[in-house]
């Protein structure tokens, strides 16, 4: 039975620079990258060497912890370099792309006619398994597990987030095939939550569609899981991004793993915020070429709350569906804490007037407007945190590595992204997402 989700606790950070609803092509990157760090907890074992020729969809490395999980090249080309860091940790694999892709061919399959085992084998063999992550712990799903349910968010509620009606336009057949495949992987339900304005979702047997409304983080999967089917200790659910469901569906329909997707270029750093078609792992310089304004702008792969800072020489993150460019906060206001600032946004009313104009959009920069200090009790975390969890108490339990308290306070229900808003409103300038990631890693090590 579907449920309507309405979120009031949260915060919509209204920024200027929303992407225009036009999709264009960008120059194909000369170099693409696969970064093992995009897949938290995965230790890679290389299959190819520098100088090797690879096809799009050919295996580059596999996970030492789960050898059935393979990671494949997004393009055809030549392995240029395997970059390593301290203790020979693999940082990224660079691939010089051919002018056109030559794909590894897989057989076309109708997921309706396959068993769960056959669907899983097809996803593992094709390199599609990295699209599936697991809760608790927000890590790659174990291929030997069977989840109690699978969750897909069909709402992008983050600041300047990509409009799914644009990125998924014309992909209903692929979505139908992808969702059908997912229904074979669980004995429970496949849940997808969409906004009332969504027009991309096909009707698929075995998929329960929920309507979600309200402020961010209504689009985050943890919020939807908590409202629909909460995780209890010992249970596992799987999570797939809806764009990746379409990619999985394309695999079944065409026999090729095509990692092309439509992403948003958003933020006031772009001359023309818009949508572009790119391949996973494309170089940032090619994605933003001719569109990035001159001056001091920070480039972010992902959204402003959870994305990764990138240089032009960097590469698009595997799970990211947008690139954001906002002003770099390298200037400071003299007595900024004491002088009224009508053009700045704040959840606090001490010297800001943003609460008087709730629909106004702002051109915010990366300044933290303060420095790191001890936790201060303000009560603001709970106003932007819709889960039935005490956020500060959980973070303090993590900092002292109190496993019993972490369990009691809901560590199994959260991911780092769920604490992006509490981090944003934190007057103590604590790195909440890093703290949560540390806590989850401790639980993986100690509890498993």
C-alpha positions in Angstrom: 0.0 0.0 0.0 1.4 3.4 -1.0 2.0 6.1 1.6 2.0 9.9 1.2 5.1 11.5 2.7 5.0 15.1 3.9 8.1 16.6 5.5 8.0 19.8 7.5 11.2 19.5 9.4 14.0 20.4 7.0 15.3 23.4 5.0 15.0 24.4 1.4 18.2 26.4 0.7 17.1 28.7 -2.2 20.0 29.5 -4.4 20.4 31.4 -7.7 21.6 29.6 -10.8 18.9 26.9 -11.4 19.6 25.0 -14.6 17.5 25.9 -17.6 15.5 23.0 -18.9 17.5 22.5 -22.1 19.8 19.6 -22.8 22.9 19.9 -25.0 26.0 17.9 -25.9 29.5 18.7 -24.6 32.8 17.8 -26.1 33.7 14.2 -25.4 36.5 14.1 -22.8 39.9 12.9 -24.0 40.5 11.3 -20.6 38.0 9.6 -18.2 38.6 8.3 -14.7 37.4 5.6 -12.4 38.1 6.5 -8.7 37.8 3.6 -6.2 37.2 6.3 -3.5 33.7 6.8 -5.0 32.9 3.3 -3.7 33.4 3.6 0.0 34.9 0.5 1.6 35.9 -1.1 -1.6 39.5 -2.4 -1.9 40.2 -2.7 -5.6 42.1 -5.5 -7.3 43.3 -4.5 -10.8 42.5 -6.7 -13.8 44.2 -4.6 -16.4 47.6 -2.9 -16.7 48.8 0.5 -18.0 48.7 0.5 -21.8 46.0 -2.1 -22.1 43.2 -1.5 -24.6 39.7 -1.8 -23.1 36.1 -1.7 -24.4 33.3 0.3 -22.8 31.9 -2.1 -20.1 35.1 -4.1 -19.8 36.3 -5.0 -16.3 39.0 -2.7 -14.8 39.1 -4.0 -11.3 37.0 -6.0 -8.8 36.4 -5.8 -5.1 38.7 -7.8 -2.9 36.0 -8.0 -0.3 33.4 -9.3 -2.7 35.1 -10.7 -5.8 31.9 -11.1 -7.8 31.5 -7.2 -7.8 33.2 -5.8 -10.9 33.9 -2.3 -11.9 34.0 -1.5 -15.6 35.3 1.2 -18.0 32.7 3.9 -19.0 34.4 4.2 -22.4 36.6 2.3 -24.8 40.2 3.4 -25.0 43.6 2.8 -23.5 44.6 2.7 -19.8 46.8 5.7 -19.5 47.8 5.6 -15.8 47.0 3.8 -12.6 47.6 6.5 -10.0 48.7 5.3 -6.6 49.0 7.0 -3.2 50.6 6.1 0.1 51.0 2.3 0.6 50.3 1.9 -3.1 46.6 2.7 -2.6 44.9 3.1 -6.0 43.6 6.6 -6.3 42.3 6.6 -9.8 42.5 4.8 -13.1 42.9 7.2 -16.1 41.6 6.1 -19.6 42.4 7.8 -22.8 39.1 7.6 -24.7 38.6 6.5 -28.3 36.6 8.8 -30.6 33.7 6.3 -30.4 32.8 3.6 -27.9 33.2 0.0 -28.7 31.0 -1.8 -26.2 31.3 -5.2 -24.5 28.2 -7.1 -25.8 25.9 -8.8 -23.4 22.8 -10.8 -24.4 19.5 -8.9 -24.4 17.2 -10.2 -21.7 13.7 -9.6 -20.6 13.8 -9.4 -16.8 10.2 -10.6 -16.5 11.4 -14.0 -17.8 14.4 -14.3 -15.4 14.7 -15.6 -11.9 16.3 -13.5 -9.2 19.5 -15.5 -9.4 19.7 -14.9 -13.2 19.1 -11.1 -12.8 21.8 -10.9 -10.2 24.3 -12.8 -12.3 23.6 -10.5 -15.2 24.1 -7.4 -13.1 27.4 -8.8 -11.7 28.8 -9.9 -15.0 28.0 -6.6 -16.7 29.5 -4.4 -14.0 26.2 -2.9 -13.0 26.3 -4.0 -9.4 28.1 -0.8 -8.1 24.8 1.0 -8.7 23.3 -0.8 -5.7 24.2 0.3 -2.2 23.1 -0.9 1.2 21.6 0.4 4.4 22.8 0.2 7.1 26.3 1.7 6.6 25.8 3.3 3.2 28.2 1.0 1.4 28.2 -1.3 -1.6 25.6 -4.0 -1.4 26.9 -7.5 -0.7 26.1 -9.7 -3.7 25.4 -12.7 -1.4 22.6 -10.9 0.5 18.9 -10.7 -0.1 17.4 -7.4 1.1 14.1 -7.0 2.9 13.2 -4.2 0.5 14.7 -2.0 -2.2 14.3 1.8 -2.1 14.6 4.3 -5.0 14.1 8.0 -4.5 12.4 9.8 -7.4 12.7 13.2 -5.8 15.7 15.5 -6.0 15.2 18.0 -3.2 18.8 19.3 -2.6 19.7 22.9 -3.5 19.7 23.4 -7.3 19.1 19.7 -7.8 18.6 18.3 -11.3 15.0 18.0 -12.4 14.2 14.4 -12.9 11.5 15.2 -15.5 14.4 16.5 -17.6 17.1 13.9 -16.9 14.7 11.0 -17.3 12.7 12.3 -20.3 12.0 9.6 -22.8 13.4 6.8 -20.6 10.2 5.2 -19.4 10.9 1.9 -21.2 14.4 1.7 -19.6 12.9 2.5 -16.2 10.2 -0.2 -16.6 12.9 -2.8 -17.4 15.1 -1.6 -14.6 12.4 -1.7 -12.0 11.2 -5.1 -13.2 14.8 -6.4 -12.7 14.9 -4.9 -9.1 11.7 -6.7 -8.2 13.5 -10.0 -8.8 16.2 -9.2 -6.2 14.1 -9.0 -3.1 11.4 -11.1 -1.4 10.0 -7.8 -0.2 8.8 -4.7 -2.0 10.5 -2.2 -4.3 9.5 1.3 -3.1 9.9 4.4 -5.2 8.9 7.9 -3.9 8.1 10.6 -6.5 6.8 14.2 -6.3 3.3 15.0 -7.4 4.7 16.7 -10.5 6.7 13.7 -11.7 5.8 12.5 -15.2 8.6 9.9 -15.8 7.4 7.0 -13.7 6.0 4.0 -15.5 3.6 1.6 -13.9 5.5 -1.6 -13.0 4.1 -4.7 -11.3 5.7 -5.3 -7.9 6.7 -1.6 -7.5 5.0 0.5 -4.9 4.9 4.2 -5.7 4.6 6.8 -2.9 4.0 10.5 -3.2 6.5 12.8 -1.3 6.1 16.5 -0.6 7.8 19.0 1.6 11.2 20.5 2.2 14.6 19.0 1.8 15.5 16.2 2.9 12.3 14.7 1.5 14.3 13.4 -1.4 16.9 11.5 0.7 16.3 7.8 0.9 16.8 7.7 4.7 13.8 10.0 5.2 11.7 7.8 2.9 12.8 4.6 4.6 12.0 6.0 8.0 8.5 6.9 6.9 7.7 3.8 4.8 9.5 0.8 6.3 12.1 1.6 9.0 15.3 -0.5 9.3 15.6 -2.7 12.4 18.8 -4.2 13.7 19.9 -7.1 11.6 17.9 -6.0 8.6 19.3 -4.8 5.2 17.7 -2.7 2.5 19.2 -1.8 -0.8 19.2 1.6 -2.5 19.5 2.5 -6.1 19.4 6.0 -7.7 16.6 6.4 -10.2 18.9 7.4 -13.0 20.9 4.2 -12.4 17.6 2.2 -12.6 17.3 3.5 -16.2 20.9 2.5 -16.9 20.2 -1.0 -15.6 17.1 -1.2 -17.8 19.0 -0.1 -20.9 21.4 -3.0 -20.2 18.6 -5.5 -20.4 17.0 -3.9 -23.5 20.2 -3.3 -25.5 22.8 -5.7 -24.1 25.2 -2.8 -23.5 26.1 -1.0 -20.2 26.0 2.6 -21.5 27.0 5.0 -18.7 25.8 8.1 -20.4 23.6 10.3 -18.4 22.1 13.8 -18.4 23.4 16.0 -15.6 22.7 19.6 -14.4 25.2 22.4 -14.5 23.9 24.7 -11.8 25.0 27.7 -9.8 25.9 31.4 -10.5 29.4 30.3 -11.6 27.9 29.2 -15.0 27.2 31.7 -17.8 24.3 29.4 -18.8 23.1 26.9 -16.2 21.7 24.0 -18.2 21.7 20.3 -18.7 24.3 18.3 -20.6 24.9 14.7 -21.7 28.1 13.2 -20.4 29.6 9.8 -19.6 30.4 8.7 -16.1 34.0 9.7 -15.1 34.2 12.6 -17.6 36.8 15.3 -16.9 35.4 18.5 -15.3 37.2 20.8 -17.7 35.4 19.3 -20.7 32.0 19.4 -18.9 32.2 23.1 -18.0 34.2 24.3 -21.1 33.0 27.6 -22.4 30.3 27.9 -19.7 32.3 28.6 -16.5 32.6 32.3 -15.7 35.9 33.9 -15.0 36.8 34.6 -11.4 36.9 32.7 -8.1 34.3 30.0 -8.3 34.3 26.6 -6.5 33.5 23.7 -8.7 31.6 20.9 -6.9 30.8 17.4 -8.3 27.3 17.0 -6.8 25.2 19.4 -4.8 26.5 22.2 -2.5 25.6 20.2 0.7 27.1 16.8 0.0 29.2 17.1 -3.2 33.0 17.0 -3.6 35.2 20.0 -4.4 36.9 19.5 -7.8 39.5 21.3 -9.8 39.1 21.5 -13.6 41.5 18.6 -13.9 39.2 16.5 -11.7 36.4 14.1 -12.8 32.7 13.7 -12.3 31.8 11.5 -9.4 30.3 8.1 -10.1 27.0 8.8 -8.3 26.7 12.5 -9.1 24.0 13.9 -11.4 25.1 17.5 -11.3 28.1 19.9 -11.3 27.7 23.1 -9.2 29.7 26.3 -9.4 29.3 28.9 -6.7 31.5 31.9 -5.5 34.6 30.9 -3.5 34.3 32.3 0.0 37.8 33.9 0.2 36.6 37.3 1.5 35.5 38.1 5.0 33.2 40.8 6.4 34.6 43.1 9.1 32.4 42.7 12.2 30.2 40.4 10.0 28.8 38.8 13.1 27.5 42.2 14.4 26.3 44.1 11.3 22.9 43.4 9.6 23.3 41.6 6.3 20.1 41.8 4.2 21.6 39.9 1.3 22.7 36.9 3.2 20.7 33.8 4.2 20.6 32.4 7.7 18.3 30.3 9.8 19.1 32.5 12.8 17.5 35.9 13.2 20.3 37.7 15.1 21.5 40.0 12.3 19.9 38.6 9.1 16.6 39.5 7.5 16.1 36.4 5.3 13.2 35.2 7.4 11.2 38.2 6.1 11.6 37.1 2.5 11.2 33.2 2.5 11.0 32.9 -1.3 14.1 35.1 -2.1 17.0 33.4 -3.8 20.6 34.0 -2.8 24.0 33.9 -4.4 25.8 32.3 -1.5 29.5 31.6 -1.3 31.5 28.9 0.4 32.3 31.0 3.6 31.6 29.1 6.8 31.1 32.5 8.5 32.8 31.2 11.6 35.4 28.8 12.9 35.5 25.3 14.4 34.6 25.2 18.1 33.0 22.9 20.6 29.4 21.8 20.2 26.9 24.5 21.2 23.3 23.5 22.2 21.0 25.6 20.1 18.1 23.3 19.2 18.5 24.1 15.5 19.6 20.6 14.5 16.2 19.1 15.3 14.4 21.7 13.2 16.0 20.5 10.0 16.3 16.8 10.9 13.1 14.8 10.3 14.3 11.4 11.5 13.3 10.2 15.0 16.9 10.5 16.2 18.8 12.8 18.4 21.5 14.1 16.0 23.9 15.7 18.5 23.7 12.8 21.0 24.5 10.4 18.2 27.5 12.4 17.0 28.8 12.6 20.5 28.4 8.8 21.0 30.4 8.4 17.7 33.2 10.7 18.9 33.7 8.6 22.0 33.2 5.3 20.1 30.4 4.2 22.4 29.0 1.4 20.3 26.0 0.6 22.5 24.9 4.2 22.5 25.4 4.5 18.8 23.1 1.5 18.3 20.5 2.9 20.7 20.6 6.3 19.0 19.9 5.0 15.5 23.3 4.6 13.7 21.8 1.9 11.5 19.2 4.3 10.0 21.5 7.1 8.8 24.0 8.0 6.1 26.4 10.9 6.0 24.1 12.9 3.6 21.4 12.9 6.2 23.5 15.3 8.4 24.3 17.8 5.6 21.6 20.2 6.9 22.6 19.9 10.5 26.1 20.6 9.4 24.9 23.7 7.5 23.1 25.2 10.5 25.8 24.3 13.0 27.1 27.4 14.8 30.0 25.2 16.0 31.2 24.5 12.4 31.5 20.8 13.1 32.0 18.4 10.2 28.9 16.3 10.8 29.1 14.2 7.6 32.6 13.2 8.4 31.7 12.2 12.0 28.8 10.0 10.8 31.0 8.3 8.2 33.5 7.6 11.0 30.8 6.1 13.1 29.5 3.9 10.3 33.0 2.6 9.7 33.5 1.8 13.4 30.2 -0.2 13.3 31.3 -2.1 10.2 34.5 -3.1 11.9 33.1 -3.9 15.3 29.7 -5.3 14.5 29.8 -6.2 10.8 
